[in-house]
């Protein structure tokens, strides 16, 4: 089977647990899905804060294992560029080698949503099972899932910035080591940090590389097949405002330039 992705990074111990604004309605709790087919995911607002209208974009992943940090793993991304303003559903093909049929209710969904005012909301769906899987879980996932007795997934974590709160410096990291150097990461999925926002003014007086140069070795034999399947970039939390330019346009030239331009009207 294809190798599973990196274990989920533990959320900060002091992060508040909260009821999320997302209530997963499909797959249903305890459902048995068929491997090799598309998974249909649906959700709705559960009436708690933050509301779905307070959220901007989301990433959705299929996971398996236990509820505690370090006992589960991301199996594959369902979508990494979702928008709450566009849809309340998502779908993705789940191959037969992604996991295994047992233990029961080993699977759940993990959604990382970006708040309109900053921060992130991490929500988990109820648990469900798969039939027709031909792969095998690694020991970490198998051990974590073996201790599951119900259909409840991990606890949701609300790190969104509330109205009136002062945003913390930097963004709250989602699944994966977004702050770890790309070349230091392992596994078929790598995590890239949030793209920087260009400054309003240019202050640099000289050119300087952001990172040190790296050595380059010329291949003399056939190289191995790359094992990096996906690169997930941290969701952007910045917002952009625009307004109409009320300055009147400049008049057409009336000097020699006007004569020059008139030549091209023929």
C-alpha positions as CSV (number, residue, x, y, z in Angstrom):
1,X,0.0,0.0,0.0
2,X,1.1,3.6,-0.4
3,X,2.8,4.9,2.7
4,X,0.6,6.9,5.1
5,X,1.2,10.6,5.7
6,X,3.0,12.1,8.7
7,X,1.3,11.8,12.1
8,X,-0.9,14.7,13.1
9,X,1.0,17.3,15.0
10,X,-0.2,17.8,18.6
11,X,-2.2,20.9,19.0
12,X,-0.9,23.2,21.7
13,X,-1.8,22.0,25.2
14,X,-3.3,25.3,26.2
15,X,-5.5,25.7,23.1
16,X,-9.1,25.8,24.1
17,X,-11.4,23.0,23.2
18,X,-14.8,24.2,21.9
19,X,-17.9,23.2,20.1
20,X,-17.3,24.0,16.5
21,X,-19.5,25.7,13.9
22,X,-19.3,22.6,11.7
23,X,-21.6,19.7,12.1
24,X,-20.8,16.8,9.7
25,X,-24.0,15.2,8.3
26,X,-22.3,12.8,5.8
27,X,-20.8,10.3,6.3
28,X,-23.1,9.5,9.2
29,X,-21.9,8.2,12.5
30,X,-20.9,4.5,12.3
31,X,-21.5,4.3,8.6
32,X,-19.7,1.6,6.5
33,X,-18.2,3.1,3.3
34,X,-17.0,1.2,0.2
35,X,-13.3,1.6,-0.6
36,X,-12.4,2.5,-4.2
37,X,-15.3,5.0,-4.4
38,X,-15.7,8.7,-3.9
39,X,-16.4,9.8,-0.4
40,X,-19.2,12.4,-0.2
41,X,-18.8,14.8,2.7
42,X,-21.5,17.2,3.8
43,X,-21.8,19.6,6.8
44,X,-23.9,22.4,8.3
45,X,-23.8,25.1,10.9
46,X,-24.4,23.6,14.4
47,X,-25.5,26.9,15.9
48,X,-22.4,27.4,18.0
49,X,-19.7,30.1,17.7
50,X,-18.0,30.6,15.4
51,X,-20.7,30.5,12.7
52,X,-20.0,29.2,9.2
53,X,-20.4,32.8,8.0
54,X,-17.4,33.6,10.2
55,X,-15.1,31.2,8.3
56,X,-13.3,31.7,5.0
57,X,-11.5,28.7,3.6
58,X,-10.9,25.1,4.6
59,X,-8.8,22.0,4.1
60,X,-10.3,18.5,4.5
61,X,-8.5,15.3,5.3
62,X,-9.3,11.6,5.8
63,X,-7.7,10.3,9.0
64,X,-7.6,7.1,11.0
65,X,-6.5,6.0,14.4
66,X,-7.3,7.0,18.0
67,X,-8.5,10.3,19.4
68,X,-5.4,11.3,21.4
69,X,-2.6,13.2,19.8
70,X,0.0,10.9,18.4
71,X,-2.3,8.0,17.9
72,X,-3.8,8.9,14.5
73,X,-2.6,9.9,11.0
74,X,-3.7,11.7,7.9
75,X,-4.4,9.2,5.2
76,X,-5.1,11.5,2.3
77,X,-6.4,15.0,1.5
78,X,-9.9,15.3,0.3
79,X,-9.5,18.9,-0.7
80,X,-7.0,21.6,0.2
81,X,-8.6,24.7,-1.4
82,X,-12.2,24.7,-0.2
83,X,-14.3,27.9,0.4
84,X,-17.2,28.2,2.7
85,X,-18.7,30.9,0.6
86,X,-19.0,28.5,-2.4
87,X,-19.9,25.1,-1.0
88,X,-20.9,23.0,2.1
89,X,-19.9,19.7,0.5
90,X,-16.7,18.0,-0.7
91,X,-15.8,14.8,-2.4
92,X,-12.7,12.8,-3.2
93,X,-11.7,9.3,-4.3
94,X,-10.5,6.9,-1.6
95,X,-8.4,4.1,-3.0
96,X,-8.5,0.5,-1.7
97,X,-4.9,0.6,-0.5
98,X,-5.4,3.7,1.8
99,X,-6.1,1.6,4.9
100,X,-7.7,-1.6,6.1
101,X,-11.2,-2.8,7.0
102,X,-10.6,-3.3,10.7
103,X,-10.8,-2.2,13.4
104,X,-14.4,-0.9,13.3
105,X,-14.9,2.9,13.2
106,X,-11.2,3.6,12.6
107,X,-11.8,6.5,10.2
108,X,-12.8,10.1,10.7
109,X,-12.5,13.4,8.9
110,X,-10.4,16.4,9.9
111,X,-11.3,19.9,8.7
112,X,-9.0,22.9,9.2
113,X,-11.0,26.1,8.6
114,X,-9.5,29.6,8.5
115,X,-11.5,32.4,10.3
116,X,-12.3,35.6,8.5
117,X,-10.7,37.6,11.4
118,X,-7.8,35.2,11.7
119,X,-6.9,32.0,13.4
120,X,-8.2,28.5,12.6
121,X,-11.0,26.1,13.7
122,X,-10.1,22.4,13.6
123,X,-13.2,20.2,13.5
124,X,-13.5,16.4,13.5
125,X,-16.4,14.3,12.1
126,X,-18.0,11.2,13.8
127,X,-16.2,7.9,13.1
128,X,-17.0,5.5,10.4
129,X,-15.7,2.3,8.8
130,X,-14.5,1.1,5.4
131,X,-15.2,-2.1,3.5
132,X,-13.0,-3.5,0.7
133,X,-9.7,-2.0,1.9
134,X,-6.6,-4.1,0.9
135,X,-3.9,-2.1,2.7
136,X,-2.7,-2.3,6.2
137,X,-2.4,0.3,9.0
138,X,0.9,1.0,10.6
139,X,1.2,0.0,14.3
140,X,0.6,3.5,15.5
141,X,-2.8,3.7,13.8
142,X,-3.8,0.1,14.6
143,X,-3.0,0.6,18.3
144,X,-4.8,3.9,18.4
145,X,-8.0,2.6,16.7
146,X,-8.0,-0.5,18.8
147,X,-8.9,1.5,21.9
148,X,-11.9,3.2,20.2
149,X,-15.3,2.1,21.7
150,X,-17.7,4.6,20.2
151,X,-18.1,6.8,17.2
152,X,-16.9,10.1,18.5
153,X,-13.9,11.6,16.8
154,X,-11.2,13.8,18.5
155,X,-12.2,17.0,20.2
156,X,-12.6,20.1,18.1
157,X,-10.2,23.0,18.7
158,X,-11.2,26.7,18.2
159,X,-8.2,29.0,17.7
160,X,-10.1,31.6,15.7
161,X,-9.7,35.3,16.5
162,X,-12.9,36.7,17.9
163,X,-14.2,40.2,17.2
164,X,-12.4,42.6,19.5
165,X,-9.6,40.2,20.2
166,X,-6.0,41.1,19.3
167,X,-4.7,38.5,16.8
168,X,-1.7,36.6,18.0
169,X,1.6,37.1,16.1
170,X,1.7,34.7,13.2
171,X,-0.8,32.1,12.2
172,X,-1.9,29.1,14.1
173,X,-0.3,26.1,12.5
174,X,-2.6,23.4,11.0
175,X,-1.8,19.7,10.4
176,X,1.9,19.1,9.7
177,X,5.1,20.9,10.5
178,X,4.6,24.1,8.6
179,X,7.5,25.7,10.4
180,X,9.9,22.8,9.7
181,X,12.3,23.3,6.8
182,X,11.0,21.5,3.7
183,X,14.2,19.5,3.2
184,X,14.0,18.3,6.8
185,X,10.6,16.7,6.4
186,X,9.9,13.1,5.4
187,X,7.1,11.1,4.0
188,X,5.0,11.5,0.8
189,X,3.3,14.7,2.1
190,X,5.3,17.9,2.8
191,X,4.1,21.1,4.5
192,X,5.0,24.6,3.2
193,X,4.6,27.8,5.3
194,X,2.1,30.5,4.6
195,X,3.0,32.7,1.6
196,X,4.2,36.1,2.8
197,X,2.3,39.3,2.0
198,X,4.3,41.9,0.0
199,X,5.1,45.1,2.0
200,X,3.7,48.5,1.2
201,X,7.1,50.0,0.7
202,X,10.5,48.8,-0.6
203,X,13.0,49.1,2.2
204,X,15.8,46.7,1.1
205,X,19.0,48.4,0.0
206,X,20.7,45.3,-1.3
207,X,19.9,41.8,-2.4
208,X,20.4,39.0,0.1
209,X,19.2,35.3,-0.3
210,X,16.5,34.2,2.1
211,X,18.2,30.8,2.5
212,X,21.8,29.6,2.2
213,X,22.8,28.0,-1.1
214,X,22.6,24.2,-1.3
215,X,24.9,21.8,-3.0
216,X,24.0,20.2,-6.4
217,X,25.0,16.8,-7.5
218,X,24.8,15.8,-11.2
219,X,23.1,12.5,-11.6
220,X,25.2,9.9,-13.4
221,X,22.8,7.0,-13.0
222,X,19.0,6.6,-13.0
223,X,17.5,8.4,-10.0
224,X,14.9,6.7,-7.8
225,X,11.2,7.5,-8.2
226,X,10.2,10.6,-6.2
227,X,8.2,9.7,-3.1
228,X,6.7,13.1,-2.4
229,X,3.1,12.9,-3.4
230,X,1.6,16.2,-2.1
231,X,2.7,19.6,-0.8
232,X,0.2,21.4,1.4
233,X,0.7,25.1,1.8
234,X,-0.6,26.7,5.0
235,X,-3.8,28.6,4.5
236,X,-3.5,32.4,4.1
237,X,-5.2,34.4,6.8
238,X,-4.6,37.9,5.4
239,X,-7.5,39.9,4.0
240,X,-7.3,42.4,1.2
241,X,-9.5,45.6,1.0
242,X,-9.9,47.7,-2.2
243,X,-11.6,50.9,-3.0
244,X,-12.5,53.0,-6.1
245,X,-9.9,55.4,-7.5
246,X,-11.6,58.7,-7.4
247,X,-8.8,60.7,-9.1
248,X,-9.8,62.0,-12.5
249,X,-8.0,60.5,-15.4
250,X,-5.3,62.6,-17.1
251,X,-6.3,64.5,-20.3
252,X,-5.2,63.3,-23.7
253,X,-1.9,64.9,-24.8
254,X,-2.2,68.1,-27.0
255,X,1.4,68.7,-27.8
256,X,3.8,67.0,-30.2
257,X,2.9,63.7,-28.6
258,X,-0.7,64.1,-29.7
259,X,0.6,64.6,-33.3
260,X,2.7,61.4,-33.0
261,X,-0.2,59.4,-31.7
262,X,-2.6,60.7,-34.4
263,X,-0.3,59.2,-37.1
264,X,-1.4,55.7,-36.0
265,X,-5.1,56.4,-36.4
266,X,-4.8,56.1,-40.2
